[in-house]
Amino acid sequence: SVKKGGPYVYFGEGDLCACKPISERDLAAFIADCVTEDSKINAMLPIGGPGKAYTPREQADLLFGLMGEKPKYFPVPVSLMDGIIGIFEFFSKWFPSLEDTAEFGKIGKYYATESMLVYDPATGTYDADATPEYGNDTLESFFKGALEKGLEGQELGDQAVFK
């Protein structure tokens, strides 16, 4: 882990997938609003947390800055994901259970390479300013809390990628 001196892992150069991180608490409140506000029912609603949009590298810089440490990065080439996905797809012909693993890899690649911001088709770019913000919990406050108190309560259980 970064807190124990390890590098921050990201794909490509760390600039592929900007987002406006939103806390569980803020997302839960937003979802509750979607149930009670008529204008949000059956609508496609982009959402982000409060504050600036961060790329993975910017997230790493923020975290290392809060720790008072020099940033250490471990960039993983996106092509490595493509190769691994291809291997699982190839072997799934003989081992059908690997189809789900290949699909999981494709989903992971999408989230590792595509921005989670509003897309502007007129400019062909993702637009942080057009991405609505909701809530009060910032990424910086989350990182500060994690550094001070740890990540208790953030366990992913069956949803964890690595167990």
DOKETI-134802 format. One record per residue: residue number from 1; residue in three letters; x, y, z of N, C-alpha, C, O in turn. Coordinates in steps of 0.1 Angstrom, whole numbers. Each point is the difference from the previous one (the first is absolute). Last residue first. Layout:
BEGIN
(NUM,'ALA',(X,Y,Z),(X,Y,Z),(X,Y,Z),(X,Y,Z))
...
# end
This chain:
BEGIN
(163,'LYS',(-84,-107,-30),(-4,-4,13),(12,-6,7),(-2,-5,12))
(162,'PHE',(-13,40,-55),(11,-9,5),(-4,-3,14),(-2,9,8))
(161,'VAL',(-30,15,-31),(7,-6,-11),(11,-10,5),(1,-11,-6))
(160,'ALA',(-48,24,33),(15,3,-1),(6,-7,-12),(-3,-12,-3))
(159,'GLN',(-43,8,20),(2,9,-11),(15,4,-2),(4,6,-10))
(158,'ASP',(-23,-33,46),(-1,-7,-13),(3,8,-12),(3,-5,-10))
(157,'GLY',(11,30,52),(-6,-13,1),(1,-8,-13),(11,0,-6))
(156,'LEU',(4,46,20),(-8,-2,-11),(-6,-14,0),(-9,-3,-8))
(155,'GLU',(27,42,46),(2,-13,-5),(-10,-3,-12),(-12,4,1))
(154,'GLN',(18,36,28),(1,1,-14),(2,-14,-6),(3,-1,-12))
(153,'GLY',(-5,11,59),(-13,3,-5),(0,1,-16),(-11,2,-6))
(152,'GLU',(56,7,30),(-10,-8,6),(-14,4,-5),(-3,12,0))
(151,'LEU',(50,4,-11),(-11,-2,-9),(-11,-9,6),(-8,-6,-8))
(150,'GLY',(45,43,33),(0,-13,-8),(-13,-1,-8),(-7,10,-2))
(149,'LYS',(21,28,29),(-8,-10,7),(1,-14,-7),(-5,-9,6))
(148,'GLU',(30,50,-21),(-1,1,15),(-6,-12,6),(5,-4,11))
(147,'LEU',(-2,6,-58),(14,1,5),(0,1,15),(8,-6,7))
(146,'ALA',(-49,7,-30),(6,-13,-1),(14,0,5),(4,-11,6))
(145,'GLY',(-27,52,-6),(-6,-10,9),(6,-13,-1),(2,-7,11))
(144,'LYS',(11,39,-42),(5,4,13),(-5,-10,11),(7,-4,8))
(143,'PHE',(-23,-2,-53),(14,-4,2),(6,4,14),(6,-8,6))
(142,'PHE',(-49,23,-17),(0,-15,1),(14,-5,2),(2,-8,9))
(141,'SER',(-8,54,-17),(-5,-4,13),(0,-15,2),(3,-5,11))
(140,'GLU',(8,21,-54),(11,3,10),(-5,-3,14),(9,-5,8))
(139,'LEU',(-40,-1,-43),(11,-10,0),(11,3,10),(5,-9,7))
(138,'THR',(-53,29,4),(10,1,-10),(10,-12,0),(1,-6,10))
(137,'ASP',(-55,18,7),(13,-8,3),(9,1,-12),(-2,-5,-10))
(136,'ASN',(-43,23,11),(9,9,7),(14,-7,2),(10,7,3))
(135,'GLY',(-55,-9,-42),(5,-4,13),(11,9,6),(2,11,-5))
(134,'TYR',(-10,-15,-48),(-10,-3,10),(7,-3,13),(10,-8,0))
(133,'GLU',(-3,29,-55),(5,-4,13),(-11,-2,10),(-10,7,-1))
(132,'PRO',(14,-10,-57),(-6,5,12),(7,-5,13),(4,-12,1))
(131,'THR',(17,21,-50),(-4,-11,8),(-5,5,13),(7,7,8))
(130,'ALA',(11,21,-42),(-14,-4,-3),(-4,-12,8),(-12,-3,0))
(129,'ASP',(57,20,3),(-9,11,4),(-15,-4,-2),(-9,5,7))
(128,'ALA',(44,-34,-21),(-2,0,14),(-9,11,5),(-8,-3,9))
(127,'ASP',(12,-24,-57),(-1,13,6),(-3,0,15),(-11,-3,4))
(126,'TYR',(31,-27,-51),(-7,-1,13),(1,13,7),(11,7,-1))
(125,'THR',(-9,-12,-54),(8,-1,12),(-10,-2,12),(-12,3,0))
(124,'GLY',(2,8,-47),(6,-13,0),(9,-2,12),(10,-8,0))
(123,'THR',(-40,45,-15),(15,2,0),(7,-13,0),(12,0,-2))
(122,'ALA',(-59,0,0),(4,11,-9),(15,2,0),(5,3,-11))
(121,'PRO',(-27,-34,40),(2,-5,-14),(4,11,-9),(6,-3,-11))
(120,'ASP',(2,-5,64),(-6,10,-9),(2,-4,-14),(12,1,-5))
(119,'TYR',(-15,-27,56),(6,1,-13),(-7,10,-9),(-13,1,0))
(118,'VAL',(20,-8,56),(-10,2,-11),(8,2,-13),(10,7,-1))
(117,'LEU',(15,-37,37),(-5,14,-1),(-10,1,-11),(-1,-9,-8))
(116,'MET',(33,-27,23),(-13,0,6),(-6,14,1),(-6,3,11))
(115,'SER',(46,-28,-44),(-4,10,10),(-14,-2,4),(-9,-4,-8))
(114,'GLU',(41,-36,-10),(-11,9,-4),(-3,10,11),(-2,-4,11))
(113,'THR',(34,-34,-7),(4,9,-11),(-10,10,-5),(4,9,-7))
(112,'ALA',(-8,-43,43),(14,5,1),(4,9,-11),(10,7,1))
(111,'TYR',(-53,-29,1),(1,10,11),(14,5,2),(2,10,7))
(110,'TYR',(-9,-42,-41),(-8,12,-3),(1,10,11),(3,12,-2))
(109,'LYS',(18,-54,8),(7,9,-10),(-8,13,-3),(6,11,0))
(108,'GLY',(-26,-44,27),(11,6,7),(8,10,-9),(3,11,4))
(107,'ILE',(-36,-38,-23),(-6,10,8),(10,8,7),(0,12,1))
(106,'LYS',(15,-49,-25),(-4,11,-9),(-7,11,8),(2,12,-3))
(105,'GLY',(11,-50,27),(12,7,-5),(-4,12,-9),(6,10,1))
(104,'PHE',(-40,-40,12),(4,8,12),(13,8,-4),(0,12,4))
(103,'GLU',(-14,-43,-35),(-9,11,0),(3,9,12),(-1,13,-2))
(102,'ALA',(26,-52,-2),(3,8,-11),(-9,13,0),(5,11,-2))
(101,'THR',(-15,-45,33),(13,7,4),(4,10,-11),(5,11,3))
(100,'ASP',(-42,-39,-11),(-3,11,10),(12,7,4),(0,12,2))
(99,'GLU',(6,-49,-30),(-7,11,-7),(-4,12,9),(2,11,-3))
(98,'LEU',(18,-54,16),(9,11,-2),(-7,12,-8),(6,11,0))
(97,'SER',(-25,-55,8),(-1,8,12),(9,13,-1),(-2,9,8))
(96,'PRO',(1,-44,-43),(-11,10,0),(-1,9,12),(-5,12,0))
(95,'PHE',(44,-40,-24),(-4,1,14),(-11,11,1),(4,12,3))
(94,'TRP',(13,-23,-45),(2,-13,6),(-5,0,15),(-4,-10,5))
(93,'LYS',(3,50,-30),(-5,-10,-10),(-1,-14,6),(-8,-8,-3))
(92,'SER',(28,45,26),(-14,-2,3),(-6,-9,-10),(-11,-5,2))
(91,'PHE',(56,21,-6),(-1,-12,8),(-15,-3,4),(-3,-11,3))
(90,'PHE',(13,51,-27),(6,-11,-8),(-3,-13,7),(-6,-9,-5))
(89,'GLU',(-4,50,27),(-10,-3,-10),(5,-12,-8),(-9,-9,-4))
(88,'PHE',(38,24,37),(-12,-6,6),(-10,-3,-11),(-7,-11,1))
(87,'ILE',(45,33,-15),(4,-13,5),(-13,-7,6),(-2,-12,-3))
(86,'GLY',(-2,57,-10),(2,-9,-12),(3,-14,4),(-6,-10,-6))
(85,'ILE',(6,43,40),(-14,-2,-5),(0,-10,-12),(-8,-9,0))
(84,'ILE',(50,24,15),(-6,-9,10),(-15,-4,-4),(-4,-11,1))
(83,'GLY',(27,43,-27),(6,-13,-2),(-6,-10,10),(-3,-12,-4))
(82,'ASP',(-10,57,7),(-5,-6,-13),(5,-14,-1),(-7,-9,-5))
(81,'MET',(23,34,41),(-14,-4,2),(-5,-7,-13),(-7,-10,1))
(80,'LEU',(49,30,-4),(1,-12,8),(-14,-6,3),(-3,-12,0))
(79,'SER',(7,53,-23),(2,-11,-8),(2,-13,8),(-4,-11,-5))
(78,'VAL',(3,53,26),(-14,-5,-4),(1,-12,-8),(-8,-9,0))
(77,'PRO',(47,22,35),(-4,2,-14),(-14,-5,-3),(-3,-12,5))
(76,'VAL',(21,30,43),(-2,-13,-7),(-5,3,-14),(-10,7,-2))
(75,'PRO',(39,21,43),(-9,1,-11),(-1,-14,-7),(11,-6,-2))
(74,'PHE',(2,27,51),(2,-13,-7),(-9,0,-12),(-12,-5,1))
(73,'TYR',(36,44,36),(-11,-5,-9),(4,-14,-6),(12,-3,-1))
(72,'LYS',(-2,42,43),(5,-12,-6),(-11,-6,-9),(-11,-3,6))
(71,'PRO',(23,54,21),(-8,-10,-7),(8,-11,-6),(11,2,-5))
(70,'LYS',(2,24,51),(3,1,-15),(-9,-10,-7),(1,-12,4))
(69,'GLU',(-18,30,44),(10,-9,-6),(2,4,-15),(-9,6,-6))
(68,'GLY',(-23,9,42),(13,7,1),(11,-9,-6),(12,1,4))
(67,'MET',(-61,-8,-1),(9,-8,8),(13,6,2),(8,-4,8))
(66,'LEU',(-41,24,-36),(-5,0,14),(9,-8,9),(0,2,12))
(65,'GLY',(12,-1,-57),(1,13,6),(-5,0,14),(6,6,9))
(64,'PHE',(-13,-44,-35),(14,1,4),(3,13,7),(8,1,10))
(63,'LEU',(-51,-7,-28),(2,-9,11),(15,1,5),(2,1,12))
(62,'LEU',(-14,24,-51),(-7,5,12),(3,-9,12),(3,5,11))
(61,'ASP',(14,-19,-52),(7,12,5),(-7,6,12),(7,4,10))
(60,'ALA',(-28,-40,-31),(12,-5,6),(8,12,6),(5,0,11))
(59,'GLN',(-43,9,-37),(-4,-6,13),(12,-4,8),(1,2,12))
(58,'GLU',(6,14,-55),(-3,11,9),(-5,-6,14),(3,6,10))
(57,'ARG',(5,-37,-44),(12,6,4),(-2,12,9),(8,1,10))
(56,'PRO',(-46,-22,-29),(7,-9,10),(13,6,4),(3,-1,12))
(55,'THR',(-37,37,-26),(5,-11,-7),(6,-10,10),(3,5,12))
(54,'TYR',(-43,32,-1),(14,-5,1),(3,-11,-9),(-9,-9,-2))
(53,'ALA',(-26,55,11),(2,-13,-6),(14,-4,1),(9,8,-2))
(52,'LYS',(-32,27,37),(6,-2,-13),(-1,-14,-4),(-1,-9,8))
(51,'GLY',(-36,24,28),(14,4,-3),(5,-4,-14),(-8,-3,-9))
(50,'PRO',(-32,-24,35),(3,14,0),(15,2,-3),(9,-9,3))
(49,'GLY',(-34,-34,-24),(2,6,13),(4,14,-1),(2,5,-11))
(48,'GLY',(-32,-29,-27),(14,0,5),(0,6,14),(-10,6,4))
(47,'ILE',(-25,-25,-48),(2,5,13),(15,-1,4),(7,-9,-5))
(46,'PRO',(-51,5,-36),(14,0,3),(2,5,14),(-7,9,5))
(45,'LEU',(-37,-32,-26),(5,11,7),(15,-1,3),(4,-9,7))
(44,'MET',(-52,-9,-35),(14,-3,1),(7,13,6),(0,11,-6))
(43,'ALA',(-52,-27,17),(9,9,-8),(14,-5,1),(4,-6,10))
(42,'ASN',(-46,-8,13),(2,-6,-13),(8,9,-9),(-2,0,-13))
(41,'ILE',(-10,26,54),(-5,-14,-2),(1,-4,-14),(-4,8,-9))
(40,'LYS',(15,36,28),(11,-10,0),(-5,-14,-3),(8,-9,-3))
(39,'SER',(-37,48,10),(8,3,-12),(12,-10,-2),(6,-1,-11))
(38,'ASP',(-37,-2,49),(-6,-4,-12),(9,3,-12),(0,-8,-10))
(37,'GLU',(15,-3,60),(-1,12,-8),(-5,-4,-14),(7,-7,-7))
(36,'THR',(3,-25,42),(-10,9,5),(-3,12,-8),(-10,7,1))
(35,'VAL',(43,-42,-10),(-13,-7,2),(-11,10,4),(-12,-3,-3))
(34,'CYS',(57,17,-4),(-6,-4,-12),(-13,-8,1),(-8,0,-9))
(33,'ASP',(33,15,47),(-6,11,-6),(-7,-4,-14),(-10,5,-4))
(32,'ALA',(36,-37,27),(-13,3,7),(-7,11,-6),(-12,0,-1))
(31,'ILE',(55,-8,-15),(-10,-11,-5),(-13,2,7),(-11,-2,-6))
(30,'PHE',(45,31,20),(-4,3,-14),(-10,-11,-5),(-10,4,-6))
(29,'ALA',(30,-11,48),(-9,11,1),(-5,4,-14),(-12,3,-2))
(28,'ALA',(45,-36,4),(-12,-5,6),(-11,11,1),(-12,-2,-3))
(27,'LEU',(55,14,-11),(-7,-7,-10),(-13,-6,5),(-10,0,-7))
(26,'ASP',(38,22,38),(-6,9,-10),(-7,-7,-11),(-11,5,-4))
(25,'ARG',(33,-32,35),(-10,8,7),(-7,10,-10),(-12,0,0))
(24,'GLU',(50,-25,-14),(-12,-8,1),(-11,7,6),(-12,-1,-4))
(23,'SER',(47,31,-22),(0,-9,11),(-13,-9,0),(-10,3,-6))
(22,'ILE',(37,18,-37),(-12,3,9),(0,-10,11),(2,-12,-2))
(21,'PRO',(34,35,-39),(-4,-10,9),(-11,4,10),(-1,11,4))
(20,'LYS',(14,2,-54),(-3,8,12),(-5,-10,11),(-12,-3,1))
(19,'CYS',(46,-6,-46),(-13,-1,6),(-1,10,12),(10,6,4))
(18,'ALA',(23,-26,-50),(-3,10,10),(-14,-2,6),(-9,-5,-7))
(17,'CYS',(45,-24,-22),(-14,-1,5),(-2,10,11),(0,-4,12))
(16,'LEU',(43,-1,-37),(-10,-5,-9),(-15,1,5),(-9,2,-8))
(15,'ASP',(57,8,24),(-8,11,-4),(-12,-4,-8),(-7,8,-7))
(14,'GLY',(47,-33,24),(-8,5,12),(-9,11,-4),(-5,8,9))
(13,'GLU',(32,-36,-39),(8,11,7),(-7,6,11),(5,10,6))
(12,'GLY',(-18,-59,-18),(5,10,-10),(9,10,8),(8,-4,8))
(11,'PHE',(-36,-19,26),(2,-5,-13),(4,11,-9),(-4,12,2))
(10,'TYR',(14,-19,53),(-10,4,-10),(3,-5,-13),(11,-5,-3))
(9,'VAL',(5,3,60),(-2,-7,-13),(-11,7,-9),(-11,3,5))
(8,'TYR',(47,11,37),(-14,2,-5),(0,-6,-14),(7,4,-9))
(7,'PRO',(30,-20,47),(-3,9,-11),(-15,1,-2),(-8,-9,4))
(6,'GLY',(30,-3,45),(-1,-6,-13),(-4,11,-11),(-3,11,4))
(5,'GLY',(8,-8,46),(12,3,-8),(-1,-5,-14),(10,2,-8))
(4,'LYS',(-44,-4,43),(11,-8,5),(12,2,-9),(10,-7,2))
(3,'LYS',(-51,28,-13),(3,5,14),(12,-8,6),(7,6,9))
(2,'VAL',(-24,-18,-52),(7,13,0),(4,5,14),(11,5,2))
(1,'SER',(-17,-58,-11),(-8,12,0),(9,13,0),(11,-1,4))
# end
